[in-house]
Amino acid sequence: MESELKTLNPNPAQIQPTQRSPPVDDNLTKDDRPLLKPEPVPPGPTQNPATTTAPDIEELEKKYAAYVRRDVYGVMGRGDLPWVEKLLLGLALVTLVPLRVVSGLTVLVLYYFICRICTAFLAPNREDEQEDYAHMGGWRRAVIVQTGRFCSRALLFIFGFYWISETHRDIVDVSFNGKFGTQVAEVWTILDEKCDKVWSLMSCINLFDWKQLGYSGTHKLSTLAESKDQSQDSARPGVIVSNHVSYLDILYHMSSSFPSFVAKRSVAKLPLIGLISKCLGCVYVQRESKSSDFKGVSGIVNDRIKEAHQDKNAPMMMLFPEGTTTNGDFLLPFKTGAFLAKAPVLPVILRYPYQRFSPAWDSISGVRHVFFLLCQFVNYMEVTKLPVYHPSQQEKDDPRLYAENVRRLMAHEGGLVLSDIGLAEKRVYHAALNGNTSIPTVLHQKDD
């Protein structure tokens, strides 16, 4: 799926919330260059991964910590494995892998035929040069959504995610006034109407460094309490925003809420996957427009977010504002695409605890990652769902501030480390791991 909708910024600057810059629409940018393919290296001696010295590796790991693998399989999944691990891989290769491949393909083909039956004799929605079946109603849409959620969860089960831990958190915003951005706020208790139970939240106060963020007027404190029952929000969110760790993130969100994603135009033409993506209501990225009034991806996404916010029957949008995947321990700077519509967002935090193999898709090839994933007897996933985040007027006026505040909230609640690097640094790190001593050209960008 296409998550790289923003321009590449190799040296992200520190965000200054107090300076209200006009919203920058970066969603039209699209880079089709392979992630692991650097620019051609001029003739001369090159360095291969096998000759990379330990000090070089340590320096790279410190600089690009968000993309470093720390599991048993080592850097890029090419580490020297102990004989026990090799034995487990061999056992899984002749037992688990064939069973999981056959089962996964069976579920995929089954859902494809369900989508084919439900969309028979129907023309897809072709507004704004897109093509989807997500806006149809009645029993057809209900069958597609419910079976899609079930099949997505079945695929996760086949991949070894037998149990998925989900945590819902309640957040109460408390407003107060102050000159310097840090003042004492009186925290009230929350009454649970269902259980008639009062929780004391004094020990759960989350005090952000509001002075550093640049606030000077009304501020927000986040008071949190763990709850098994998801809170009912007064307004429907327009978009789900989540940290991006692996392609498995997509399967989870499909099983949870069956939202629409952003994808390459070529995805719509893939066997099996193409029709399923149209039933999801994916927004397809394309460089050229065929009509003079073409909105572009950014305009279409904004319209879809507003539609989902106002109409409960409209398909929900799902965006990964980081723009690329990490090792799951860090949170990269957010792009503003999910926040330009000024609609409430639903933050979701995904974690993949592991013992042997990390499901994070960071610096490992896709084929190697899928193979090792299928060889694991059990995989783990933890999900933290925060309540709908309603932006203040200041955040609506400044999408960058809105994005940064949501990012800091997710990092705090998910125990993630804030990082300032992005996709450009990821390309440099991959090139270095592949033995390329020259820095690849990562500044290819288009300003709109």
N, C-alpha and C positions, 0 to 999 in steps of 0.2 A: 504494500500500500504506500501511497505517496505521502510522506510526512515532511518532506523537505520543501516547504512552501515559502521559505524566507530567504532573504539574501544572506550570503556567507560573510561572516565578520570575524577575521582571524584574531583580532584583539578587541574583544568587547569592552567598551568603556563602562565605567561605573555609572549606574543609572541615577539620575538626579530627579527625584520626584517633584521637587519644588519648581522645576522649569517645565512649563507646559508646552510641549512641542506639538504641532499638529500631527494627527494620526498618520503614520506612514504605512502605506499599503504595500507589503512585500510579497503578497501571496501569488503574484503573477510570475515570480522568479522560479525557474525550473532548471535543474542541472541533471542532464542525462548521463554524465560521465560515470563510469563504474567507480564504486567507492575505493576499491583497492588497486586501481590502475593509475599510476602516476604518469607524469609526462615522460617522453623518451629521454633516456640518459645519454649524454654525449659520449663518444668513444673514450675509453680509458678504464683504469682499474676500478672495479666496483666491489662493494662489500656484501657478502651473502649473510643470511641469518645465522649460519653456523659459526661464523667468525666474529659475531658481535660479542664484545667483551662484557664481563659482569658489570664494571663501572658504567658502561654505556647503557645497559639495561636498567640499572638502578636510577640513572639520571632521567631516562625516558619515563620510568614509572612514577617518579616524583612530579614531573612536568605534566604528564597526561594521565593522572591518577584515575580520572573518571572512566577510562577505557581499559584499564589493566585487569586482566583475568588473574584470579588468585585461587583457582581450584586445583585439583590434583593433576589436571591435564596441561597445566602450564600455559605459557605465552602462545597465543594463536592456536591452542589445543595441540601443540607439537612437543610437549614436554616428555621427558623420559618417565615412563610409567613403571611402578613396581610390579613384580610378577603377579601379585594378588589381583591388581587391577586388570592386568592383561588376561588373567584367567576368567574374571567376571565378564569382560568384554567378549571373550570367545564363547562363553556360555550363553550370553544374551544374544549373540549373533545367530546362533542356531536355534534359539527358542523364542525370545521376545520379539526380535526384529521382524521375522516373517509374519508372525501373528499380528503384530501391530500394523504393518504395512497393508496386509489384506483387510484387516478390520477398518482401518482408516479410509482406504479407497472405497470400501463397501458403503460406509456412512456418507462419504462425499457423493458417490453416484446416486445413492438413494435420495439424498436431499435435492440433487440436481433434477431428478425426475419429478419430485414433488413440486419444485419451482416451475418445471416445464408444464405440468398439468394445470397449475394454478394460473399460469399466464397464457394458456392456450386461447387463441382467438381474441386476444387483447393487444392493443397497440400501446407501446410504452410512451411515457410522457417525454416529449422532445423539446421542452422549453429551454431556452438559453443554450441551444446546441448540446444539451445533455440527453441522456437516455436512461430512464429508470422506471421501475414498477412500484416504487415505494409509496406513491400517492393514491394507489387504488384502494378501495375500501371493501367492506363486506367480508364474507367468509373466506375469500381468497387471501386477503391480506392477513387475516387472523391465522389461517393455516400456515402461511409462509413464516410469520413471526414466531409462532409457538413451536413449530417443527425446527425452525432455524436455531432457536435457543436450545432446544433439546439436543440437536445434532452437534452443536458447538460444544456443549458440555460433554457429550459422548466422546468427541475427539480428544478433549482434554483428559478424560478418563483413560482413553486408549494410550495416550502419551505418558501415563503414569501419575497424573494429578488426581488421585483418588479422593482426596479431601482438600477443599479450599477454605481456608479460614477467612471469614469476613467480619469486620468490625465496623460498627456505625457509631459516629461521634456527634454529640450535640454541641453546638457553639452558640453562645449568646453574646451579642455585641452590646457593649456598654459605652455610651457616649459621655464625654466630659470636655471641659474647656481648660486651656492652660496656655501659658506663653511659651514655655520651653519644650513642650512635647512630652514631658514626663511629670505626671502628677498623680496623687493618690485617688483612686476611684473606689467607690463603695460597691461591693459585689453582693448581689442578692442571690438567694437560693432559688432553685427551679422546682416547681411543683409538677410532678408527674400525675396528670389527670387520670391515667389508666390505673395506676397502682396506688394513688393517694400517698405517694412517697416523696419525701423531701430529701434532696441530695445537698450536702454541703460541698461547695465548690471552692472554698477559700484556698485549698492546697493545689488547685488545678489552674490557677491564674497564669495566663501566658502573656508576659509583658514584653512586647516588641520594643526595640530601640527606636521609638517614634521620633526622637530628636534627630537621630542619624538619618531617618527617612525624610526629614525635612518638614514635618507637619508643624503648623503654628496655630491651628484653631481647634476644631472639633476632632477628636481622635477616637480610635476604637481599641478596646481591649477584648481579647478572646478568652472566654471562660469555657472550659471543656469538661465534659463528663462522659465516661464510657457508658454505653447503653446497648442493650441487646435489641431494642426496638428502634427502628429508624424513625427519626422525627419527621413530622408532616410539615412541609414548608408551605408558606402562603402563596408562593408563585412558582410556576413551572420553569425550570432552567431552559435556556436556549441551546446549551452545548455542554457536553461532558469533556473535561480536560483531565489528562492523566500523564503521569511520567511514563517514559518509553524505555523499556528494558529489552523486549524481545518481540518477535512476530507472534508469540503466544499471547501477548496483550490483546491482540485483535480477537482471538478466539474467546478469551474471557469476556470482553465487552459484548461480543455477539451473544454469548450465553446469558449475560446479565440484563442487557437492555436492547440488544439488536439495533444499534444506531447506524447511521450513515457515516462513511469514512471519505477521505480524499484519496484518489487513486490515479495512476497513470492511465491515459487513454487506451494504451495497449492492453490493459487488464480486461477491458470490456470484450476483447476479441479472443481471450483465452478459452480453451475447451473447459467445460464444466464451471470454472471459476467466473467466466464472463457473465453468464446468466445470473449466478448467485450475487455477484456484485451489483447488478442492475436491480435485483430484488431488495438488496440492502439500501438502494438509493444513493450509491456512491457518486460523489462529484468528481468528474474526470478532468484531469489537467491536460491542457493542450496549448501549444505555442501560438498557433495561428487561429484567428477567428474567421468565420466564413460570412459574417454579416457585419454591417457597419454599427449596429446597436448591440454588439456582443458585450456582455458585462465583464467577462473575465472571471477567473476562479474566485477572486476576492469578493466581487459583487455577488456571485451566486452563493458563496458560503455565508455571507452576511444576511442575505435574504432568507436562506434556509434556517439560520439561527433565530432570526426574528419570527419566522413562521412557527418554529418549534416552541418558542417561548409563549406565543399567543394562542396556538391551537394544540390541544392535547392529543389530537388525532394525527398530527403531522409527525413525520419521522425525526427522531432526535439526531443531532450532529455529534460526532466524536472527533476530537482533534488532539494531537500530541504536540503541545506548544514548544517543546525542546527542539524539535526538528530532526532528531536522530536518537539512536539508542545509546545507553550507558551500561556500566556494569551493575547498576541497581543501587549503588551506595551514594550516588551524587545526583544533583539536580542542576541541569544546565540553564542558562538564561532563556526566558520565554520569548517567543515571537508574539506579536500582537494580534495575529489573525483571528484568534478566538475571542478577542475582547473589543474589537472594533464595533460590533453590533450593539454594545452597551447593555446587553442582556445578562441576567444572572447566569452563573456557571456552576456546574457540579464537579467539585474536585474529587478525584479518585487516585489513590496511591497504591501501587503494586510493588510487592517485594517477593523475591524468590530465594528463600533459605535453601541451602544445599549442604551436602556432606562430601560428595565426590565431584560432581559435575555441576557447574553453574549454568542455568538456562539462559542467562543474559547473553544477548547477541551483540558483543562489543568488538572484539578484535579477532574473531574466528570466522572462517568461511562458512557459507550457508550449508553446503553439503556435509562438511565435517560436523557442524553443529547439530544438524538433524540426525546424523548417524549416532553421535554420542548420546543425544537426548533419547533416542529409541532404545538405547542399550541400558538406560537406567531403570532399575526395578521400581523405584518410587521417586517422584518429583513433588516439590512442595511449592505452594503459592499462598501468600498472605495479602489480603485486600483491606484497605482502610478507606471507608467512604465518609467524607465530610458532608455536612449539610450544604444546601444551596448557598452560594456566596452572592449576596446582593450588593452591587457596587454603589458607592456614594456618588454624589453629584461630581465631586472632584475627580473620582476615578472614571466616571463616564466621560468627562472632558479630557482626560489624559489616559489613553489606552495603555501607555507604557507604565504608568503608575499602577493602573488596575492589574496588569499582568505581573508586575513585580510583587505587589501585595499578596496576590494569590500564590505566587511562587514561594514566598517566604512562609506563608501559612502552611503550605503543603510540606515544605522542608522541615518545619518545626514538628508538625504532627506525624510525619513519617520517619523522623530521625534521619533525614538525608542531609548531606553536606552540600552547601551551595558552591558551585563552581562557575568560573568565568570563561571557560573555554567552550568551543562549539564544534561544528562540523568541519571547519577548516583545519583545526588542530587535530581532529580525528584522522583526516586524510594524511597529514604530516606524520602522525604516529604510525599509521599503517604502512606508509612508505618506508619509514625507518626500520620497522620490523621486517620488511621484505628485503632489506639490504640496500635500499636506494639512498645513496649519500647526498643526492641533490634534493632540494625541497620541491615538491610538486607544485604546480600552479593551482592554487586554491582561491585565487582572488577573482575568478570568473564570476561576474555578477552583472545585474542589470537594474538600474535605479529607475523607478517609475514615479 
